[in-house]
Amino acid sequence: MIMQSFLYRFIRTRVAPGLLWLCLALAAQAEEPGILVLGDSISAAYGMSLEEGWVALMARRLEEYRVINASISGETSEGALRRLPELLQQHSPRWVIIELGGNDGLRGYPIGRFRDNLETMVTLSRESGAGVILLPMEIPPNYGARYTRDFRDSYTLVARQTGALVGPFILEGIATNPELMQADGIHPAVAAQPMMLEKVLPTVIQALEGS
């Protein structure tokens, strides 16, 4: 009986308040508007810790928002489209940032299918109540002038058809600077991550303030 009484007091005075705090914290987190980033290695902090990537830096700047980084290295528009419905249901974001296309372009993925995938992702996001920001990618010119042009135009065309916002090319002035790139010449280095954030952040803030 003494042990039972002790356990009761312990649970009431120590465990219960802790559980209450946890429940309140989870509830508060759930009420915070979310930003879902759906990208490839550029947003998945390839070659460094996640905390060093531009998405984590954005999360620290936008403390009042939940930033969910659902980016995967090597991701394509087709793979992201398969994952998106579950992510939308799980996180209910207010905004979705789509940074995809690099891997599609490098594989010579058909432009029409690429645009269809982007458009479907934007439509699904908007139907769930989220706004969408498209971050365009660029591919090398050796894929041919027509394919390169059509690839570049895909983002503005999809945005025009769906009402999505188009942000800047996140690697502008970075991809051509060896000092800001990793040894593979494809992925940005740690030093480039704050610069990438500064390119994207004005569009994100504009979107958040207008929502």
Backbone hydrogen bonds in HBPLUS format (Angstrom, degrees):
<---DONOR---> <-ACCEPTOR-->    atom                        ^
c    i                          cat <-CA-CA->   ^        H-A-AA   ^      H-
h    n   atom  resd res      DA  || num        DHA   H-A  angle D-A-AA Bond
n    s   type  num  typ     dist DA aas  dist angle  dist       angle   num
A0005-SER N   A0001-MET O   2.92 MM   4  6.09 157.5  1.97 146.7 152.7     1
A0006-PHE N   A0002-ILE O   2.93 MM   4  6.18 153.0  2.01 145.6 153.2     2
A0007-LEU N   A0003-MET O   2.93 MM   4  6.17 162.3  1.96 152.0 156.4     3
A0008-TYR N   A0004-GLN O   2.94 MM   4  6.15 155.2  2.00 147.1 153.9     4
A0009-ARG N   A0005-SER O   3.04 MM   4  6.30 162.1  2.07 148.0 152.0     5
A0010-PHE N   A0006-PHE O   2.87 MM   4  6.10 156.3  1.93 150.1 157.5     6
A0011-ILE N   A0007-LEU O   2.91 MM   4  6.09 166.2  1.93 152.8 155.7     7
A0012-ARG N   A0008-TYR O   2.95 MM   4  6.09 161.6  1.99 148.3 153.9     8
A0013-THR N   A0009-ARG O   2.88 MM   4  5.92 158.8  1.92 148.6 153.8     9
A0014-ARG N   A0010-PHE O   2.78 MM   4  5.46 152.4  1.85 145.8 153.1    10
A0015-VAL N   A0010-PHE O   3.36 MM   5  6.79 154.0  2.44 137.5 145.0    11
A0016-ALA N   A0011-ILE O   2.71 MM   5  5.81 164.6  1.74 169.8 169.4    12
A0018-GLY N   A0014-ARG O   3.36 MM   4  6.42 152.6  2.44 136.4 144.2    13
A0018-GLY N   A0015-VAL O   3.01 MM   3  5.08 112.4  2.49  97.6 114.4    14
A0019-LEU N   A0015-VAL O   2.84 MM   4  6.16 154.7  1.90 158.0 165.9    15
A0020-LEU N   A0016-ALA O   2.88 MM   4  6.10 156.5  1.93 153.4 160.4    16
A0021-TRP N   A0017-PRO O   2.89 MM   4  6.12 159.7  1.93 148.5 153.4    17
A0022-LEU N   A0018-GLY O   2.99 MM   4  6.21 157.5  2.04 145.4 151.6    18
A0023-CYS N   A0019-LEU O   2.92 MM   4  6.12 161.0  1.95 149.7 154.6    19
A0024-LEU N   A0020-LEU O   2.93 MM   4  6.15 161.1  1.97 151.4 156.6    20
A0025-ALA N   A0021-TRP O   2.86 MM   4  6.04 153.8  1.93 147.0 154.7    21
A0026-LEU N   A0022-LEU O   2.90 MM   4  6.12 161.5  1.94 151.5 156.1    22
A0027-ALA N   A0023-CYS O   2.89 MM   4  6.06 155.2  1.95 145.6 153.0    23
A0028-ALA N   A0024-LEU O   2.89 MM   4  6.06 157.6  1.94 145.7 151.7    24
A0029-GLN N   A0025-ALA O   2.93 MM   4  6.13 155.4  1.99 145.7 152.6    25
A0030-ALA N   A0026-LEU O   2.92 MM   4  6.11 153.1  2.00 144.3 151.6    26
A0031-GLU N   A0027-ALA O   3.11 MM   4  6.37 137.7  2.30 140.5 151.0    27
A0031-GLU N   A0028-ALA O   3.19 MM   3  5.16 128.8  2.47  92.7 105.9    28
A0032-GLU N   A0029-GLN O   3.18 MM   3  5.28 143.0  2.32  99.8 110.1    29
A0066-ARG N   A0033-PRO O   2.95 MM  33  6.11 159.8  1.99 142.5 148.7    30
A0094-ARG N   A0034-GLY O   2.74 MM  60  5.35 153.1  1.81 134.2 140.4    31
A0095-TRP N   A0034-GLY O   3.24 MM  61  6.68 158.8  2.29 153.4 159.5    32
A0035-ILE N   A0066-ARG O   2.66 MM  31  6.05 151.8  1.73 166.0 172.9    33
A0068-ILE N   A0035-ILE O   2.83 MM  33  6.07 162.4  1.86 152.1 158.1    34
A0036-LEU N   A0095-TRP O   2.90 MM  59  6.30 162.6  1.93 160.1 159.2    35
A0097-ILE N   A0036-LEU O   2.74 MM  61  6.11 163.3  1.77 159.2 165.0    36
A0037-VAL N   A0068-ILE O   2.86 MM  31  6.14 171.6  1.87 166.3 167.3    37
A0070-ALA N   A0037-VAL O   2.85 MM  33  5.76 150.3  1.94 153.3 163.2    38
A0038-LEU N   A0097-ILE O   2.78 MM  59  6.04 169.7  1.79 168.1 171.5    39
A0099-GLU N   A0038-LEU O   2.94 MM  61  6.13 157.2  1.99 138.0 145.5    40
A0072-ILE N   A0039-GLY O   3.06 MM  33  6.42 151.7  2.14 142.2 137.4    41
A0043-SER N   A0040-ASP O   3.04 MM   3  5.70 140.2  2.21 117.0 126.0    42
A0044-ALA N   A0040-ASP O   2.91 MM   4  5.98 128.0  2.19 141.5 155.6    43
A0046-TYR N   A0041-SER O   3.37 MM   5  5.23 169.0  2.38 152.4 149.6    44
A0048-MET N   A0045-ALA O   3.19 MM   3  5.69 148.3  2.29 142.2 138.2    45
A0052-GLU N   A0049-SER O   2.98 MM   3  5.50 156.2  2.04 114.4 121.8    46
A0053-GLY N   A0050-LEU O   3.14 MM   3  5.40 154.5  2.21 108.1 115.6    47
A0057-LEU N   A0053-GLY O   3.10 MM   4  6.41 155.6  2.16 149.1 156.7    48
A0058-MET N   A0054-TRP O   2.90 MM   4  6.11 147.4  2.01 140.9 149.5    49
A0059-ALA N   A0055-VAL O   2.95 MM   4  6.26 150.8  2.04 144.5 152.6    50
A0060-ARG N   A0056-ALA O   3.13 MM   4  6.44 147.5  2.24 144.3 151.8    51
A0061-ARG N   A0057-LEU O   3.16 MM   4  6.46 138.7  2.34 138.2 149.2    52
A0061-ARG N   A0058-MET O   3.04 MM   3  5.02 125.1  2.35  94.7 109.4    53
A0062-LEU N   A0058-MET O   2.87 MM   4  6.09 149.6  1.96 154.2 162.6    54
A0065-TYR N   A0062-LEU O   3.06 MM   3  5.73 164.4  2.08 123.8 126.6    55
A0075-GLU N   A0072-ILE O   3.08 MM   3  5.43 151.3  2.17 138.2 135.9    56
A0080-ALA N   A0076-THR O   2.97 MM   4  6.13 164.4  1.99 152.4 156.9    57
A0081-LEU N   A0077-SER O   2.98 MM   4  6.01 149.8  2.08 138.3 146.3    58
A0082-ARG N   A0078-GLU O   3.25 MM   4  6.54 147.8  2.36 141.2 148.5    59
A0083-ARG N   A0079-GLY O   3.27 MM   4  6.58 145.5  2.39 142.0 150.9    60
A0083-ARG N   A0080-ALA O   3.13 MM   3  5.12 121.6  2.49  93.7 108.2    61
A0084-LEU N   A0080-ALA O   2.92 MM   4  5.97 141.3  2.07 150.4 160.7    62
A0087-LEU N   A0083-ARG O   3.29 MM   4  6.49 159.2  2.34 151.1 157.1    63
A0087-LEU N   A0084-LEU O   3.01 MM   3  5.03 112.3  2.49  99.3 116.2    64
A0088-LEU N   A0084-LEU O   2.89 MM   4  6.08 161.1  1.92 166.8 171.5    65
A0089-GLN N   A0085-PRO O   3.06 MM   4  6.25 157.4  2.11 145.6 151.7    66
A0090-GLN N   A0086-GLU O   2.88 MM   4  6.00 153.7  1.95 146.8 154.3    67
A0091-HIS N   A0087-LEU O   2.96 MM   4  5.98 163.2  1.99 151.3 154.7    68
A0092-SER N   A0088-LEU O   2.92 MM   4  5.16 148.4  2.02 132.8 140.5    69
A0131-GLY N   A0094-ARG O   2.86 MM  37  6.33 154.9  1.92 151.5 147.9    70
A0096-VAL N   A0131-GLY O   2.81 MM  35  6.20 148.8  1.91 150.8 160.6    71
A0133-ILE N   A0096-VAL O   2.89 MM  37  6.29 157.8  1.94 156.4 160.6    72
A0098-ILE N   A0133-ILE O   2.85 MM  35  6.20 163.5  1.87 167.1 172.8    73
A0135-LEU N   A0098-ILE O   2.90 MM  37  6.03 173.5  1.90 156.5 154.8    74
A0105-GLY N   A0101-GLY O   2.83 MM   4  6.00 170.8  1.84 161.8 163.0    75
A0106-LEU N   A0102-GLY O   3.01 MM   4  6.19 162.8  2.05 148.7 153.4    76
A0107-ARG N   A0104-ASP O   3.18 MM   3  5.34 138.3  2.36  99.5 111.1    77
A0109-TYR N   A0104-ASP O   2.96 MM   5  5.09 171.0  1.97 152.9 150.0    78
A0108-GLY N   A0105-GLY O   2.99 MM   3  5.04 161.1  2.02 106.9 112.4    79
A0114-PHE N   A0110-PRO O   2.98 MM   4  6.23 155.6  2.04 152.2 160.1    80
A0115-ARG N   A0111-ILE O   2.89 MM   4  6.13 163.0  1.92 157.6 160.9    81
A0116-ASP N   A0112-GLY O   2.98 MM   4  6.18 156.0  2.04 142.9 150.1    82
A0117-ASN N   A0113-ARG O   2.90 MM   4  6.11 155.5  1.96 147.5 153.4    83
A0118-LEU N   A0114-PHE O   3.01 MM   4  6.31 163.6  2.04 151.6 155.6    84
A0119-GLU N   A0115-ARG O   2.84 MM   4  6.02 169.0  1.85 155.0 158.4    85
A0120-THR N   A0116-ASP O   2.89 MM   4  6.05 156.8  1.95 147.4 153.5    86
A0121-MET N   A0117-ASN O   2.98 MM   4  6.19 158.5  2.03 149.3 155.0    87
A0122-VAL N   A0118-LEU O   2.95 MM   4  6.23 159.7  1.99 154.7 160.2    88
A0123-THR N   A0119-GLU O   2.91 MM   4  6.09 161.2  1.95 147.4 153.1    89
A0124-LEU N   A0120-THR O   2.87 MM   4  6.03 165.7  1.89 152.6 156.0    90
A0125-SER N   A0121-MET O   3.03 MM   4  6.13 159.1  2.08 143.5 149.4    91
A0126-ARG N   A0122-VAL O   2.89 MM   4  6.11 163.7  1.92 154.3 158.6    92
A0127-GLU N   A0123-THR O   2.89 MM   4  6.03 156.4  1.95 150.6 157.3    93
A0128-SER N   A0124-LEU O   3.13 MM   4  6.31 132.1  2.37 136.6 148.2    94
A0128-SER N   A0125-SER O   3.14 MM   3  5.18 133.4  2.37  94.9 107.6    95
A0130-ALA N   A0125-SER O   2.96 MM   5  5.31 156.7  2.01 152.2 145.3    96
A0129-GLY N   A0126-ARG O   3.00 MM   3  5.07 155.6  2.06 102.8 110.5    97
A0165-LEU N   A0132-VAL O   2.94 MM  33  6.21 175.0  1.95 157.4 156.2    98
A0134-LEU N   A0165-LEU O   2.71 MM  31  6.05 169.3  1.72 158.8 160.8    99
A0167-GLY N   A0134-LEU O   2.78 MM  33  5.92 167.7  1.79 155.8 160.1   100
A0144-GLY N   A0141-PRO O   3.11 MM   3  5.88 157.6  2.16 125.6 127.4   101
A0148-THR N   A0144-GLY O   2.98 MM   4  6.04 167.7  1.99 156.9 161.0   102
A0149-ARG N   A0145-ALA O   2.93 MM   4  5.98 158.9  1.97 144.9 150.9   103
A0150-ASP N   A0146-ARG O   2.87 MM   4  6.03 170.2  1.88 155.8 158.8   104
A0151-PHE N   A0147-TYR O   2.82 MM   4  5.92 154.6  1.88 149.0 156.5   105
A0152-ARG N   A0148-THR O   3.05 MM   4  6.22 164.1  2.07 145.8 149.7   106
A0153-ASP N   A0149-ARG O   2.93 MM   4  6.15 156.9  1.98 151.4 158.2   107
A0154-SER N   A0151-PHE O   3.16 MM   3  5.30 146.5  2.28 101.7 111.5   108
A0157-LEU N   A0153-ASP O   3.06 MM   4  6.19 163.3  2.09 160.2 165.6   109
A0158-VAL N   A0154-SER O   2.93 MM   4  6.03 165.0  1.95 150.3 154.3   110
A0159-ALA N   A0155-TYR O   2.96 MM   4  6.08 158.9  2.00 144.8 151.4   111
A0160-ARG N   A0156-THR O   2.91 MM   4  6.02 152.4  1.98 142.2 149.4   112
A0161-GLN N   A0157-LEU O   3.07 MM   4  6.31 147.0  2.18 143.6 152.2   113
A0162-THR N   A0158-VAL O   2.97 MM   4  6.06 136.6  2.16 146.0 157.5   114
A0163-GLY N   A0159-ALA O   2.79 MM   4  5.30 145.9  1.91 146.7 150.0   115
A0172-GLU N   A0169-PHE O   3.10 MM   3  5.51 162.7  2.13 122.7 122.1   116
A0174-ILE N   A0171-LEU O   2.93 MM   3  4.97 159.7  1.97 122.1 125.4   117
A0175-ALA N   A0171-LEU O   3.03 MM   4  5.46 167.4  2.05 151.1 149.6   118
A0177-ASN N   A0174-ILE O   2.97 MM   3  5.22 165.0  1.99 114.7 119.0   119
A0180-LEU N   A0177-ASN O   2.92 MM   3  5.56 155.7  1.98 121.4 128.7   120
A0181-MET N   A0178-PRO O   3.24 MM   3  5.10 162.3  2.27 100.7 105.9   121
A0189-ALA N   A0180-LEU O   2.81 MM   9  5.39 174.9  1.81 134.7 134.9   122
A0182-GLN N   A0187-HIS O   2.75 MM   5  5.60 171.1  1.76 176.2 173.8   123
A0185-GLY N   A0182-GLN O   2.95 MM   3  5.65 164.7  1.97 123.1 128.3   124
A0192-ALA N   A0189-ALA O   3.02 MM   3  5.39 144.6  2.15 106.2 116.5   125
A0193-GLN N   A0190-VAL O   3.11 MM   3  5.48 150.5  2.20 110.5 118.7   126
A0195-MET N   A0192-ALA O   3.09 MM   3  5.28 118.4  2.49 102.6 117.9   127
A0196-MET N   A0192-ALA O   2.95 MM   4  6.23 151.3  2.03 154.9 164.1   128
A0197-LEU N   A0193-GLN O   3.01 MM   4  6.29 157.6  2.06 151.2 156.9   129
A0198-GLU N   A0194-PRO O   3.05 MM   4  6.29 157.2  2.10 144.1 149.7   130
A0199-LYS N   A0195-MET O   3.16 MM   4  6.43 136.9  2.36 139.4 150.1   131
A0199-LYS N   A0196-MET O   3.18 MM   3  5.22 130.6  2.43  95.1 108.1   132
A0200-VAL N   A0196-MET O   3.19 MM   4  6.49 152.0  2.27 147.6 154.5   133
A0200-VAL N   A0197-LEU O   3.08 MM   3  5.20 117.8  2.49  98.1 113.0   134
A0201-LEU N   A0197-LEU O   2.77 MM   4  5.71 166.6  1.79 166.3 169.7   135
A0203-THR N   A0200-VAL O   3.09 MM   3  5.77 124.6  2.41 120.7 132.6   136
A0204-VAL N   A0200-VAL O   3.22 MM   4  6.47 159.5  2.26 149.8 155.8   137
A0205-ILE N   A0201-LEU O   2.84 MM   4  6.01 169.6  1.85 166.1 167.7   138
A0206-GLN N   A0202-PRO O   2.98 MM   4  6.05 159.8  2.02 143.2 149.3   139
A0207-ALA N   A0203-THR O   2.96 MM   4  6.16 154.5  2.03 144.0 150.9   140
A0208-LEU N   A0204-VAL O   2.89 MM   4  6.16 161.3  1.92 154.0 159.1   141
A0209-GLU N   A0205-ILE O   2.89 MM   4  6.02 163.1  1.91 154.5 158.7   142
A0210-GLY N   A0206-GLN O   3.12 MM   4  6.18 135.6  2.32 136.5 147.5   143
A0211-SER N   A0208-LEU O   3.29 MM   3  5.26 157.4  2.34  99.1 105.8   144
